[in-house]
């Protein structure tokens, strides 16, 4: 390289860094960072440079054989989103729990209120609850028309010798529905049987057993007939059914199911003449 070429090259290099022939080419007092030879354009950006975009995709390079991951910025502050399927499943489960709780409460309240009122242990206004007023009308009609049948059942069961746990009520219910058939007539017959039992117990000074009968009937219905009740619109369906149906026609054949349970035989003869 000739001397002239060397001088020209030095001049160009010095000029790019603001110095040429030992003189600065910018205002005095201005601080200019030194730039190394071979530096790229990106390296000229300061971390505080407002024009340099912060990366939105932070990639992690895998060096140990695992799959590399890419972290995207998110405004969710680390929360994991729920999938639509998961949200739908949780919504359905919550609705089922709420529906079951409503059915539990309605059943226990209806059976309890009816039997307490029927035996005179409490008083309420029947007209305030459609299901309760319907139950009163239908059960009283059944007991009135089939009084001898129910009295025969009570005699055969020898209630005075039955323990206070009232477990026989559940046994009667199981036998009543043992053929797998459920209908409103059978449910009314079970409640009517419970009403006759409670009335007899109260007359014998065993009022404390009324609550146990309530528990036996309510528990049986909720544990063994829950699906049927739910499919038939629960106690609203009960009210609607007996708004147009004759209790006599739905209960007459149902009472025959008690024959094997209480052994009342001839007492039911008049029901099938």
C-alpha positions in Angstrom: 0.0 0.0 0.0 1.5 3.4 -1.0 1.9 6.3 1.5 -0.9 8.2 -0.2 -3.3 5.4 0.1 -2.5 4.9 3.8 -3.1 8.6 4.4 -6.4 8.6 2.6 -7.6 5.5 4.5 -6.7 7.0 7.8 -8.5 10.2 6.9 -11.7 8.3 6.1 -11.6 6.3 9.3 -10.9 9.3 11.5 -13.6 11.3 9.8 -16.2 8.6 10.5 -15.4 8.8 14.2 -15.5 12.5 14.3 -11.7 13.2 14.1 -9.6 14.1 11.2 -6.1 15.5 11.2 -6.4 15.6 15.0 -9.4 18.0 14.9 -12.9 17.2 16.0 -15.7 17.7 13.5 -18.6 18.4 16.0 -19.4 20.9 18.6 -17.2 21.2 21.6 -18.7 19.7 24.8 -20.8 17.1 23.0 -20.0 13.6 24.3 -20.1 11.0 21.5 -19.6 7.3 22.4 -16.7 5.5 20.9 -17.6 3.0 18.3 -15.4 0.0 17.7 -14.5 -0.9 14.2 -16.7 -3.7 12.8 -19.7 -2.8 15.0 -23.1 -3.5 13.6 -26.0 -1.1 13.3 -28.0 -2.9 15.9 -25.2 -2.5 18.4 -25.5 1.3 18.1 -28.9 1.2 19.9 -28.8 2.1 23.6 -31.1 0.1 26.0 -32.9 3.3 26.5 -33.4 3.9 22.8 -37.1 4.6 22.4 -37.1 3.5 18.8 -35.9 -0.1 19.6 -38.9 -2.4 20.0 -39.1 -4.7 22.9 -39.4 -8.3 21.6 -42.8 -9.9 22.0 -41.7 -13.4 21.4 -39.0 -14.7 23.8 -37.7 -17.9 22.4 -35.7 -20.4 24.5 -33.2 -22.3 22.5 -33.0 -26.0 23.5 -29.6 -27.4 24.1 -30.4 -30.5 26.0 -32.6 -32.4 23.6 -35.9 -31.0 24.9 -38.4 -29.1 22.8 -37.7 -25.4 22.7 -40.5 -23.2 24.1 -41.6 -19.8 23.0 -43.0 -17.4 25.6 -45.5 -14.9 24.3 -46.3 -11.8 26.2 -49.8 -11.8 27.7 -52.0 -9.4 29.5 -53.5 -12.2 31.7 -50.7 -11.8 34.3 -49.8 -15.5 34.3 -53.4 -16.9 34.6 -54.2 -20.0 32.6 -57.3 -19.7 30.4 -60.1 -22.3 30.8 -61.0 -24.3 27.7 -64.7 -24.0 26.5 -65.2 -27.7 27.2 -64.0 -27.3 30.8 -66.2 -24.3 31.3 -69.3 -26.1 29.9 -68.6 -29.1 32.1 -68.3 -27.0 35.2 -71.5 -25.1 34.3 -73.4 -28.4 33.9 -72.1 -29.8 37.2 -73.1 -26.6 39.0 -76.6 -26.7 37.5 -77.0 -30.4 38.5 -75.9 -29.7 42.1 -78.3 -26.8 42.3 -81.2 -28.8 40.9 -80.5 -31.7 43.3 -80.5 -29.3 46.3 -83.8 -27.8 45.2 -85.4 -31.3 44.9 -84.0 -32.3 48.3 -85.4 -29.2 50.0 -88.8 -29.4 48.3 -89.3 -33.1 49.1 -88.4 -32.8 52.7 -90.4 -29.7 53.2 -93.5 -31.1 51.4 -93.5 -34.5 53.2 -92.6 -32.9 56.6 -95.2 -30.1 56.4 -98.0 -32.5 55.2 -97.5 -35.1 57.9 -97.0 -32.6 60.7 -100.2 -30.8 59.7 -102.1 -34.0 59.1 -101.4 -35.1 62.7 -102.0 -31.7 64.2 -98.4 -31.2 65.3 -98.2 -27.9 63.4 -100.5 -25.6 61.4 -100.0 -23.8 58.1 -102.1 -22.3 55.4 -102.6 -25.0 52.9 -103.4 -22.6 50.1 -100.0 -21.0 50.2 -98.3 -24.0 48.6 -99.9 -25.7 45.6 -98.0 -29.0 46.1 -99.0 -29.1 49.8 -102.7 -28.3 49.1 -102.7 -30.9 46.3 -101.1 -33.5 48.7 -103.8 -32.8 51.3 -106.6 -33.1 48.9 -105.4 -36.3 47.3 -104.2 -38.1 50.4 -107.3 -37.3 52.4 -109.5 -38.5 49.5 -107.5 -41.8 49.4 -107.7 -42.4 53.1 -111.4 -41.6 53.2 -112.2 -44.1 50.4 -109.9 -46.8 51.6 -109.9 -46.3 55.4 -110.5 -50.0 56.1 -107.6 -51.0 53.9 -105.2 -48.8 55.7 -106.5 -49.7 59.1 -106.0 -53.4 58.2 -102.4 -52.7 57.2 -101.7 -51.0 60.6 -103.3 -53.9 62.5 -101.2 -56.5 60.6 -98.0 -54.5 61.2 -98.7 -54.4 64.9 -97.4 -50.8 65.2 -97.5 -50.9 69.0 -94.7 -53.5 69.0 -92.6 -51.7 66.3 -89.4 -50.0 67.6 -89.1 -46.2 67.4 -86.6 -46.3 64.4 -89.6 -46.7 62.0 -87.4 -48.8 59.6 -90.5 -50.8 58.6 -91.7 -47.7 56.6 -88.8 -48.1 54.3 -89.4 -51.8 53.9 -93.0 -51.1 52.9 -91.8 -48.6 50.4 -89.3 -51.0 48.9 -91.9 -53.6 48.4 -94.4 -51.1 47.0 -92.0 -50.2 44.2 -90.3 -53.7 43.9 -91.6 -54.4 40.4 -89.7 -51.3 39.1 -92.9 -49.3 38.3 -93.1 -45.8 39.6 -96.0 -43.4 39.2 -97.7 -40.6 41.2 -100.4 -43.0 42.4 -97.8 -45.2 44.2 -96.1 -42.2 45.7 -99.4 -40.9 47.0 -100.2 -44.3 48.4 -96.9 -44.3 50.3 -97.5 -40.8 51.7 -101.1 -41.9 52.7 -99.6 -44.9 54.4 -97.2 -42.6 56.3 -100.1 -40.4 57.3 -102.1 -43.3 58.7 -99.0 -44.5 60.6 -98.3 -41.0 62.0 -101.9 -40.6 63.1 -101.9 -44.0 64.9 -98.6 -43.2 66.6 -99.8 -39.8 67.8 -102.9 -41.4 69.3 -100.6 -43.8 71.2 -98.6 -41.0 72.6 -95.6 -41.5 70.3 -95.6 -38.1 68.6 -91.8 -38.1 68.5 -92.0 -40.9 65.9 -93.7 -38.6 63.4 -90.4 -37.0 62.5 -88.8 -40.4 62.0 -91.6 -41.4 59.6 -91.0 -38.1 57.7 -87.3 -38.9 57.4 -87.9 -42.5 56.2 -90.3 -41.5 53.4 -88.3 -38.5 52.3 -85.0 -40.4 52.3 -86.5 -43.3 50.3 -87.9 -41.0 47.7 -84.7 -39.0 47.3 -82.4 -42.0 47.3 -84.6 -44.4 45.2 -87.0 -42.3 43.1 -84.9 -39.2 42.5 -84.4 -39.8 38.8 -88.1 -40.5 38.3 -89.1 -37.3 40.2 -86.6 -35.2 38.2 -87.9 -36.6 34.8 -91.5 -36.0 35.8 -91.0 -32.3 36.7 -90.7 -33.0 40.4 -93.6 -31.7 42.6 -94.8 -29.3 40.0 -95.5 -32.4 37.8 -97.3 -33.9 40.8 -99.6 -30.8 41.0 -100.2 -30.8 37.3 -101.0 -34.6 37.2 -103.6 -34.5 39.9 -105.2 -31.3 38.5 -106.7 -33.5 35.8 -106.5 -37.0 37.1 -108.8 -38.8 39.5 -106.8 -40.0 42.6 -109.1 -43.0 42.9 -108.2 -44.4 39.5 -104.5 -44.0 40.1 -104.5 -45.5 43.6 -106.9 -48.4 43.4 -104.4 -50.8 41.7 -101.5 -49.4 43.7 -103.0 -50.5 47.0 -102.8 -54.1 45.8 -99.0 -53.9 46.1 -99.4 -53.6 49.9 -101.0 -57.1 50.1 -97.6 -58.9 50.1 -96.2 -56.4 52.6 -98.9 -56.1 55.3 -100.7 -59.3 54.5 -104.1 -57.6 54.6 -105.6 -60.0 52.1 -109.4 -59.9 52.5 -109.3 -56.3 53.6 -108.5 -55.3 50.0 -111.2 -57.5 48.5 -113.6 -54.7 48.1 -111.1 -52.6 46.1 -111.2 -55.0 43.2 -114.8 -56.0 43.0 
